[in-house]
Structures are given as structure tokens and as C-alpha cells.
Amino acid sequence: MCRKVVLMSLLALTLIVSACGSPATPASTTVPIVIKETIVVQGTPQVVEKLVTPTPDANAPKPLPAGSVVINGAGATFPDPVYTEWRFAYQYVDPSVVINYQGIGSGGGKKGIADKTIDFAGTDSLLKQEEYDANPTLQIFPTLAGAVVPIFNAAPEITKGLVLDGKILAGIYLGTITKWNDPAIAALNPKQNLPDKNITAVHRSDGSGTTEIFTKFLAAVSDDWKNGPGAGSAIEWPVDKAGSGIGGKGNPGVAAGVQNTPYSIGYVELSYAVANKIAFADMVNKAGKTVKANAESLASAMADYGDKFDDKLAISSISNGPGEKSWPIAGYTYMILYKDMPAYKGDDCVKAQKFLEFVHWALTDAGAAKRASDLGYATLPPTVRDKVFAALATVTCDGKPLNFPK
């Protein structure tokens, strides 16, 4: 006699569709699944499919509500374009996390983390010994490298193809090179129709890591600069005393200053020049080669210095390296946190754990790396990234170990 196998079908499935908007945490539901089972019918094995609903695990952790973990950062404008991209993309990786970042300048970021008004800081300016002395548990670590480029507005005479070198840039900002048709500029640009116009030099008005990168380069190529204004995140600009300098806040402020001032020159991180379609000069590097600011020349600049970071995970400069393909004005950008992060009321160190997970994603995810390279940044070499991860694996929260992703 035949034995019949009756397969019960599911009569209805209810779908919950969330409204359009920010990514939301999926509801915790049990989903019917199909399983295969072998039965014997009249002595013959047969495979049948069954639709079953698993029993939920009462002990399984429930997902956090969307947007329930808010992490606040502020600081350098240098990495702001890529941090904006990363923050947006990470909402789809972990919808429970909202990361805020304000580009207020490296000086503002360092003050914010020292005052404990933010969870992390962004900076291109290295921490000074007195800052470590005031807050011994601060940990700085690099996230990316970027190129600083000389942008200019000298249309209609010059729209592209301008070539400069370090001594010319130092001369312009010292106020000793004042005209676009100066012989030093003309020698590098024999085919350009250089205008007989005064140069206005735009610089940062706020405490700036971009300025620190730029002025370290000027000090490396010009003794007059080294023994004069020197290098730092905020300096006294000789062009201001000469009446030919103007200040702008942040990379956006310098970019806007150049765009709005005829026959001006300034310095910004590469992505700001690209995004705002501002012309920027090629540079003659230490090897005497004319190079363009791009991924290749930035990678060469990083390779010149390898992983020569100090025990605090900082490197003084990667500018003016010897490589023939190296872009001469380059630097790492960093984040700063506390080695022992605080646990907020009712938080139980969730925020600290989530921040470490975000950093790990940003420094390992292929999509995050592509976003960075598309904007003109370079990701960390593997040896440098390994050092960063080794340091972050020791970060604690209220004295308790955190689980840094492997």
C-alpha cells in the first residue's frame, strides 16, 4: 500500500517594508526556511522539501535601534571629504551608529579631545610634548595620507600647466616674489604668458595641520623660511605684513579665497582643488623632476619614508622625499582618542566598541579605500596599518578590554 506524504504549505507571509529614509535596523523576526528530508516510500528513498520556521533563540542579542549610538568627532578639514563619505557609507554597515564630524581645524580638534567635549579628534598637526604631559593617555594614529597642492587663480593668462618649486613658493609667502612674471617663475614656465600682476597669497587663518605640512616643506627647502617664520600649525605670515596676504578658515576658506581673488595663490588638500575645479600647479621635486599631484606621486612620497613612525605612531613629515616620482608636499592625517576611553551613563562601553569597529572598517574595507582614492587620498601601507591595529588592540574602556576586530 502506498504511503502518502503531505507537504503543508504556508498560507501567508507578512512582509514589513520600512519607509524610505535613513537605513534602519532590521526587525528581529524568524524567517521560514526550506529543508530537505529523505523518506522511504514503498522501499524507495525519496527526497522531499519542507518549509519550517525555526524557533527563535531567546538568548540571542537583539540588534540596537537605528541611530542609537552617536559618536562625535571634530578637527582637521584635510580629511573632511573622505570622512564625510565614510560616515555616510557606514550607516549601511551598522545602522545603529551615527558618526558626526565637524571640520573645524586641527587646533580645534586637539582642544576638543583635550577638553573631552568630543569622542575623537582629527588632526594633521602632531601632538606636542606638553599636550601629552597634560593628557598622558592620548593616542594618535594615522588614517590616510594626502597631498597639499598650490592652487592659483591667474586667468585668463594662466589656466593650466603652471610649474612651481619650493623656493618659489617660499619666496611668494615671504613676500620676496611679488609678480606672476617674476624671473624665477618664468624660468620654469617658458611657454606661459605670465601676467605682470601682483600675487596675492592666501593662507589659513586658523590653527591648521595643512599649514603645518606646508610650512614644514617650506622650511625644508628654504633657509630663509626655516630661520624666519619657521614651521607650525599657526605662524606669522610675512605676506600679511607686506599687505599681500589674506587668510581663510579651513581648506574651504582658502579655496574660496583663491577663487574670489584674481591673481592669487593658495594651498589646500588635493581633494578640495579637484572638487572645486580649481587649477593647481605641478611641482619640481627634490630629485629635480616635474611631477603632478596624484595617487602615484603620493604613494611614492609615502614610500620614501616607509613605516618610520615613532613610538607614539607619528611621523614628523613625508614631504620633500628623494623619490623621482614623489609629490613634494604631503602628509599623514591622524585621529586622536584616549587609550582608556570613557563609558557614558547607561552606555556600558558600547560607544567605545563601536568606534573601534568603525575605524577597523575604514582601514580595511575595499569600498572605503576606493572612496579615499577617488578623492585623491592614499590608504595606509600594510606595515603602517599593522602598527595602528596593534596600538588600537590595547585600547580599553573604563579599564576594561575592548574587542578590537581581527
C-alpha positions in Angstrom: 0.0 0.0 0.0 1.3 3.5 -0.9 2.2 5.8 1.9 1.4 9.4 1.0 3.5 12.3 2.2 1.6 15.5 2.6 3.6 18.7 2.5 1.8 21.5 4.2 2.2 24.9 2.5 2.5 28.2 4.3 -0.8 30.1 3.7 0.6 33.7 4.1 3.8 35.6 4.8 3.7 39.1 6.2 6.3 41.5 4.9 7.3 44.5 6.8 8.6 47.3 4.5 10.3 50.2 6.1 9.7 53.7 4.8 12.3 55.5 2.6 15.0 57.4 4.5 18.0 56.5 6.7 18.9 52.9 7.0 17.0 51.2 9.7 17.9 48.2 11.9 16.0 45.1 10.6 13.3 43.8 12.9 14.1 40.7 14.8 11.9 38.1 13.0 12.1 34.4 12.3 12.1 33.6 8.6 10.7 30.3 7.2 13.4 28.2 5.6 13.3 25.2 3.3 14.9 22.0 4.5 15.4 18.7 2.6 14.5 15.3 4.2 14.9 11.8 2.9 11.9 9.5 3.4 11.2 5.9 2.3 8.1 5.3 0.0 7.5 1.6 -0.7 11.1 0.8 0.0 12.5 3.6 -2.2 14.3 6.6 -0.6 13.0 9.9 -1.8 14.0 13.5 -1.0 11.2 15.9 -0.1 11.3 19.6 0.8 9.7 21.0 3.9 9.1 24.6 4.9 9.8 25.1 8.5 10.0 28.1 10.9 13.0 28.0 13.3 12.4 28.6 16.9 14.0 31.9 17.9 17.0 31.8 20.3 15.8 33.6 23.4 19.4 34.3 24.4 20.5 35.8 21.0 21.5 39.5 21.3 18.9 41.9 19.9 20.1 44.5 17.4 20.5 48.0 18.7 17.9 50.5 17.4 18.9 52.6 14.4 20.9 55.7 15.3 21.1 54.7 19.0 25.0 55.1 19.2 26.1 58.6 18.5 29.9 59.2 18.1 31.1 62.8 17.9 34.4 64.0 16.3 35.9 67.2 15.1 39.1 68.7 13.8 41.1 68.7 10.6 39.5 69.9 7.4 42.2 68.0 5.5 40.4 64.6 5.7 36.8 66.0 5.9 35.8 65.0 2.4 36.7 61.3 2.9 35.4 61.2 6.4 32.1 62.5 5.1 32.0 59.7 2.6 32.9 57.1 5.2 30.3 58.3 7.7 27.6 58.1 5.1 28.6 54.6 3.9 28.9 53.3 7.5 25.2 53.8 8.1 24.7 50.9 5.8 27.3 48.7 7.5 26.0 49.3 11.1 22.7 51.3 11.1 22.9 51.6 14.9 25.8 54.0 14.6 25.7 57.7 13.8 29.1 59.4 13.4 29.3 63.2 13.4 32.4 65.0 12.3 33.0 68.8 12.1 35.9 70.2 10.1 37.0 73.0 12.5 40.7 72.7 12.0 43.4 70.6 13.7 43.8 73.0 16.5 40.1 72.9 17.4 40.1 69.1 17.2 43.1 68.8 19.6 41.4 71.3 22.1 38.1 69.3 21.9 39.7 66.0 22.7 41.8 67.5 25.5 38.6 69.1 27.0 36.7 65.8 26.5 33.9 67.5 24.6 34.3 65.1 21.6 34.9 61.4 21.3 37.7 61.6 18.8 39.7 64.3 17.1 41.0 64.6 13.6 44.4 66.3 13.1 47.2 66.8 10.6 49.2 68.6 13.3 51.2 66.3 15.6 50.7 66.4 19.3 53.3 68.3 21.2 55.0 67.0 24.3 53.1 69.5 26.5 49.9 68.1 25.1 50.9 64.6 26.1 52.0 65.8 29.5 48.6 67.3 30.1 46.8 64.2 28.8 49.2 61.2 29.1 46.6 58.7 27.8 46.1 60.4 24.4 46.7 58.0 21.4 47.3 59.4 17.9 47.2 57.2 14.9 47.3 57.8 11.1 44.3 57.0 8.9 45.3 58.3 5.4 47.9 60.4 3.6 47.1 63.3 1.3 48.8 65.8 -1.0 48.9 69.6 -0.4 48.8 71.4 -3.7 49.4 75.1 -4.7 46.1 76.3 -6.2 46.0 79.5 -8.3 43.7 81.9 -10.0 45.6 83.7 -12.7 43.1 83.6 -15.6 42.9 84.4 -18.4 46.7 84.3 -18.8 47.3 81.1 -16.9 44.7 78.3 -16.8 46.8 75.2 -16.6 50.3 73.8 -17.0 51.9 76.1 -14.3 55.1 74.7 -12.8 56.5 75.8 -9.4 59.1 74.7 -7.0 59.7 75.0 -3.3 61.9 78.1 -3.4 59.3 79.9 -5.5 56.6 79.1 -3.0 58.8 80.2 -0.1 59.6 83.4 -2.0 55.9 84.2 -2.6 54.9 83.7 1.0 58.0 85.5 2.3 56.9 88.5 0.1 60.2 88.5 -2.0 58.5 87.2 -5.1 55.6 89.5 -5.8 54.8 89.3 -9.5 53.5 86.5 -11.6 56.1 87.2 -14.3 59.0 87.1 -11.8 62.1 85.6 -13.5 62.1 82.6 -11.2 58.6 81.7 -12.3 59.3 82.5 -15.9 62.4 80.2 -15.9 60.1 77.2 -15.1 57.3 78.3 -17.5 58.9 79.4 -20.7 55.8 78.8 -22.7 53.4 80.5 -20.4 52.0 84.0 -21.0 52.8 85.2 -17.4 50.9 88.4 -16.5 52.6 91.4 -15.0 50.3 91.3 -12.0 50.9 91.3 -8.2 50.5 87.9 -6.5 48.0 87.7 -3.5 49.0 84.9 -1.2 46.1 83.2 0.6 46.8 81.2 3.7 45.0 79.6 6.7 43.7 81.9 9.4 43.1 79.1 11.9 45.3 76.5 13.6 45.9 74.1 10.8 47.6 70.8 10.1 47.6 71.6 6.4 49.6 74.7 7.3 52.0 72.6 9.4 52.6 70.3 6.4 53.0 73.2 4.0 55.4 75.2 6.3 57.5 72.1 7.1 58.0 71.7 3.4 59.0 75.4 3.0 61.4 75.1 6.0 63.0 72.1 4.3 63.7 73.9 1.0 64.4 77.4 2.2 66.8 78.6 4.9 65.2 82.0 4.8 61.9 80.3 5.7 63.4 78.0 8.3 65.2 80.9 10.0 62.3 83.2 9.6 58.6 82.2 10.1 59.5 78.6 10.6 57.1 75.6 10.6 53.9 75.2 12.6 50.2 75.0 12.6 49.9 78.7 13.0 52.6 81.2 12.1 53.1 84.9 11.5 52.9 85.3 7.7 55.4 87.8 6.2 52.9 88.4 3.3 50.4 89.9 5.8 53.0 92.4 6.9 53.7 93.2 3.3 50.0 93.8 2.6 49.7 91.0 0.0 48.3 88.2 2.2 44.8 87.2 3.1 43.5 84.5 5.5 40.8 81.9 5.1 39.4 79.5 7.6 39.9 75.8 6.8 40.7 74.3 3.5 37.3 75.5 2.2 38.1 79.1 3.2 41.5 79.1 1.4 39.8 77.5 -1.7 37.1 80.2 -1.7 39.7 83.0 -1.1 41.7 81.9 -4.2 38.5 81.5 -6.3 37.3 85.0 -5.4 40.7 86.8 -5.6 42.2 87.4 -9.1 45.9 86.6 -9.5 46.0 84.8 -6.2 47.7 81.6 -4.9 47.0 79.3 -2.0 47.5 75.8 -0.6 44.8 73.1 0.1 44.5 69.4 0.3 44.2 67.9 -3.2 40.5 66.8 -2.9 39.4 70.5 -2.4 41.1 71.6 -5.6 39.5 68.7 -7.5 36.1 69.1 -6.0 36.0 72.9 -6.6 37.7 72.7 -10.1 40.5 75.0 -9.1 43.7 74.9 -11.1 46.8 73.7 -9.2 50.4 73.7 -10.2 52.8 70.9 -10.9 55.9 70.9 -8.7 59.6 70.3 -9.2 60.6 67.8 -6.5 63.8 67.2 -4.7 65.0 64.9 -7.4 64.6 67.7 -9.9 61.6 66.1 -11.7 58.4 67.8 -12.5 55.5 65.8 -11.0 51.7 66.0 -10.8 49.8 65.5 -7.6 48.0 62.1 -8.0 47.8 58.7 -6.4 51.1 57.6 -7.9 53.2 60.6 -6.7 51.6 60.5 -3.3 52.3 56.7 -2.9 55.9 57.4 -3.9 56.1 60.1 -1.2 54.9 57.6 1.4 57.3 55.0 0.2 60.2 57.5 0.7 59.6 57.3 4.5 58.2 53.8 4.8 57.0 52.9 8.3 59.4 55.1 10.2 56.8 56.1 12.8 57.9 56.9 16.4 56.6 55.1 19.4 53.6 57.4 19.6 52.6 56.4 16.0 53.5 59.8 14.5 56.0 60.8 11.8 57.2 64.3 11.5 56.9 64.7 7.7 56.7 62.8 4.4 57.5 66.0 2.4 60.5 66.6 0.2 61.4 63.0 -0.2 64.1 61.8 -2.6 62.0 59.7 -4.9 61.9 60.8 -8.6 58.1 60.3 -8.7 57.4 61.8 -5.3 55.0 64.6 -4.7 57.0 67.0 -2.5 54.2 68.4 -0.2 52.5 65.5 1.5 51.4 64.4 5.0 49.5 61.9 7.0 46.3 62.8 8.7 45.5 61.3 12.1 42.8 60.6 14.6 43.2 61.1 18.4 41.4 59.1 21.1 42.1 58.2 24.7 43.9 54.9 25.4 41.3 54.3 28.1 38.0 55.6 26.6 35.2 56.6 28.9 32.0 54.7 29.4 29.0 57.1 29.4 26.0 56.7 31.7 24.0 53.6 30.5 26.4 53.1 27.7 28.4 50.1 29.1 31.3 50.9 26.7 29.2 50.3 23.6 30.3 53.7 22.1 33.9 52.9 22.5 33.5 49.4 21.0 31.5 50.8 18.0 34.1 53.4 17.3 36.9 50.8 17.1 34.7 48.8 14.7 34.2 51.8 12.5 38.0 52.5 12.4 38.7 48.9 11.5 36.1 49.0 8.7 37.5 52.3 7.3 41.0 51.0 7.2 40.2 47.5 5.7 37.1 47.8 3.6 37.8 47.8 -0.2 34.9 50.2 -0.7 36.2 52.6 1.9 39.6 52.5 0.2 38.1 53.3 -3.2 36.2 56.2 -1.8 39.5 57.6 -0.4 41.5 57.1 -3.6 38.7 58.6 -5.7 39.1 61.8 -3.7 42.9 61.8 -4.0 43.9 60.3 -0.7 46.2 57.3 -0.2 45.5 54.5 2.2 47.9 53.2 4.8 50.7 50.8 3.7 50.2 47.4 5.3 53.1 47.8 7.6 51.8 51.1 8.9 48.3 49.7 9.3 49.6 46.8 11.3 51.2 49.2 13.8 47.9 51.1 14.1 45.9 47.9 14.7 48.4 46.8 17.3 48.0 50.1 19.2 44.2 50.1 18.9 44.0 46.5 20.2 45.3 47.8 23.6 42.6 50.5 23.9 40.4 49.9 26.9 37.1 51.5 28.3 37.0 52.4 31.9 39.8 49.9 32.4 38.0 47.0 30.7 39.4 45.5 27.5 37.6 46.1 24.2 37.2 43.6 21.4 39.2 45.1 18.5 38.2 43.3 15.3 40.7 40.9 13.9 
